[in-house]
Amino acid sequence: MFLLYDKSYDKIVDELAQEIKDKKIIPFIGAGMSKNLGLPGWESMIELVAQDLEIDPDILGCHGDYLQICEYHIIKNGGSKNRISKLIDRSLRSVEVDIGSSLVHRYLVGMHFPLIYTTNFDELIETAFRHHRVPYCRIATLDDIICAGENVTQIVKFHGTLDHDETLIISETDYHNRLDMEGALDIKLRSDLLGKTVLFLGYSFRDLDIRYMWSKLFKVMKTNCKAYMVTVKPNFVFDAVYGRKGMKIICLDSDNYKEDFTRFMEELYNRVK
């Protein structure tokens, strides 16, 4: 584990910056990047689901986690994801975002990654690319893969997009099915990972996404599995479990995540440039 201001910190960030310059890094972006701009988390979205089901949110929360509650909603709507997709979309669009004010997104765009993977349903990364007038293509379906443009950043919506309900990875069954790694995006991931290193940004130790994604990556990369993860607080359990499997953890040890994460992204950007 490498703490901000630790003697090893400069070395690990320099190493990461060099790999970015060498086009060897694939960032995986989690919800932490969006929360920086005030977008609602799962808690707010589940409240909308509870209201739609006409169940008290506290009562519903006692009967399952987020994935199980979403699956219950889908079952109650005849197996269709259309209604919950609209609820998520309404929740995300309930906050007006000034993407131009987001320095972390500016630095993300400015480091010119050939590939960016995200598990987020929002479109802040795409919006940032448009705002800074940098070309990109969004990848969420097999057709997107086939029609992807050359020499532009590919933004891979690994958990789907609200524009295509069938692509959404939102229920417990969806997660279990994706572990088989037989879908078009899974095949693309296996190909993209060859010779590359993953950088996790915007995930927390307790995120199901990070454990799920790491299990997939470890399955694909096996003994060559290597990754960086930027975290807020030290966690000796996570460090022991994942550090021995090839994950280098850069810990900001922060009481102000937004400020310190922005500072880290700025420093990384400057070293890359």
SVG drawing of the C-alpha trace seen along z (x, -y; Angstrom):
<svg xmlns="http://www.w3.org/2000/svg" viewBox="-48 -25 59 44">
<polyline fill="none" stroke="black" stroke-width="0.4" points="0.0,0.0 1.4,-3.4 0.2,-6.4 0.1,-10.0 3.4,-11.6 4.8,-8.1 8.4,-7.8 7.2,-5.1 4.5,-7.4 6.6,-9.3 8.0,-6.0 4.6,-4.3 3.0,-7.4 6.0,-7.9 5.7,-4.2 1.9,-4.7 2.5,-7.8 5.1,-6.1 2.7,-3.2 0.0,-5.8 2.5,-7.4 3.3,-4.0 -0.4,-3.4 -0.4,-0.4 -3.0,-1.5 -6.8,-0.9 -8.7,-3.0 -11.8,-1.4 -14.1,-4.2 -16.5,-3.7 -19.2,-5.7 -16.8,-7.8 -16.0,-9.9 -19.7,-10.8 -20.3,-11.4 -17.7,-14.1 -20.2,-16.1 -23.2,-15.4 -24.8,-12.6 -27.0,-10.4 -25.8,-7.0 -27.6,-3.7 -29.4,-4.8 -31.3,-7.6 -32.1,-5.3 -33.4,-2.6 -35.8,-5.1 -37.3,-5.7 -37.6,-2.0 -39.4,-1.7 -41.7,-4.5 -42.5,-2.9 -43.3,0.4 -45.2,-1.5 -43.1,0.0 -41.4,-2.0 -37.7,-2.3 -36.6,-1.3 -38.7,1.9 -37.6,2.7 -33.9,2.2 -34.3,4.9 -35.3,7.5 -32.3,7.4 -29.3,5.5 -29.4,3.2 -29.0,6.0 -31.7,8.1 -34.1,5.1 -33.5,4.3 -34.2,7.9 -37.4,7.8 -38.5,4.7 -37.7,6.4 -39.7,9.5 -42.7,7.3 -42.6,5.7 -42.8,8.9 -39.0,9.3 -38.6,6.0 -35.8,3.6 -37.5,0.7 -39.2,-0.8 -36.2,-0.6 -34.0,-2.0 -36.3,-5.1 -36.1,-5.4 -32.3,-5.4 -32.3,-7.9 -34.6,-10.2 -32.5,-9.9 -29.3,-10.7 -30.8,-13.6 -32.3,-15.1 -28.9,-16.8 -27.7,-19.6 -24.0,-19.1 -21.5,-21.6 -19.0,-19.2 -16.7,-22.1 -16.0,-22.6 -14.9,-19.0 -11.1,-19.0 -10.9,-15.2 -12.8,-14.7 -10.6,-17.3 -7.5,-15.4 -9.1,-12.0 -9.7,-13.3 -6.3,-15.0 -4.3,-11.9 -5.6,-10.5 -6.3,-6.9 -7.0,-4.7 -9.6,-2.8 -11.7,-3.7 -14.0,-1.1 -16.7,-2.2 -19.4,-0.5 -21.4,-3.8 -24.7,-4.3 -24.3,-8.0 -22.8,-9.8 -20.4,-12.2 -17.3,-10.7 -18.9,-11.1 -20.1,-14.6 -16.6,-15.5 -15.1,-14.4 -17.7,-16.4 -17.1,-19.4 -13.4,-19.3 -14.0,-18.6 -12.1,-15.3 -13.5,-12.6 -14.6,-9.3 -16.9,-6.3 -19.1,-4.6 -19.1,-0.8 -22.1,1.0 -23.2,3.6 -21.7,5.9 -22.7,3.4 -20.8,0.7 -17.7,2.9 -18.0,3.6 -18.6,-0.1 -16.0,-1.6 -14.0,-4.4 -10.2,-4.2 -7.8,-6.4 -10.3,-7.7 -10.9,-6.8 -13.3,-4.0 -15.5,-4.4 -16.7,-1.0 -20.0,-0.9 -19.2,2.4 -22.5,2.5 -24.6,1.3 -26.3,-1.9 -29.7,-3.3 -30.2,-3.7 -30.4,0.1 -32.2,1.7 -31.1,5.2 -27.4,4.3 -27.9,3.2 -26.1,5.2 -28.3,4.3 -29.6,7.4 -28.1,10.2 -28.8,12.6 -27.1,10.1 -23.9,10.2 -23.9,13.9 -24.4,14.3 -21.6,11.9 -19.1,14.0 -19.3,16.6 -17.5,14.0 -19.2,15.1 -20.7,11.8 -19.4,9.5 -18.0,7.0 -16.4,9.9 -14.6,11.1 -13.5,7.6 -12.2,7.2 -10.1,10.3 -8.6,9.0 -8.0,5.5 -6.3,6.7 -3.4,8.4 -0.2,6.7 -2.1,4.0 -2.5,2.9 -5.7,1.8 -6.2,-1.5 -9.2,-1.5 -10.6,-5.0 -13.8,-5.9 -14.2,-2.5 -14.2,-1.8 -13.1,1.2 -16.7,2.2 -17.9,1.9 -19.3,5.1 -18.1,3.8 -14.5,3.8 -14.6,7.4 -16.6,8.5 -14.3,6.8 -11.2,8.0 -12.4,11.6 -13.1,11.2 -9.7,9.7 -7.9,12.3 -9.7,15.0 -8.6,13.5 -5.0,12.4 -4.2,15.2 -0.5,14.9 0.0,11.8 -2.7,9.9 -1.5,6.4 -3.5,3.3 -3.4,0.0 -6.2,-1.2 -6.6,-4.7 -8.4,-4.5 -9.4,-7.0 -8.6,-5.2 -6.2,-2.4 -7.6,1.1 -5.2,3.8 -7.7,6.6 -8.2,5.5 -4.4,4.8 -3.6,8.4 -6.3,10.1 -5.7,8.1 -2.2,6.9 -0.8,10.4 -2.6,10.9 -0.9,8.1 -2.9,5.0 -0.9,1.9 -3.0,-0.3 -2.4,-4.1 -4.0,-5.3 -4.8,-9.0 -5.6,-8.6 -8.1,-11.5 -10.7,-13.2 -11.7,-15.2 -12.0,-12.8 -13.1,-15.3 -10.2,-17.7 -7.5,-15.0 -8.7,-12.9 -8.6,-16.0 -5.1,-16.8 -4.0,-13.2 -5.5,-13.4 -3.8,-16.7 -0.4,-15.4 -0.8,-12.3 -1.8,-14.4 1.2,-16.6 3.6,-13.7 2.1,-12.2 2.3,-15.5"/>
</svg>
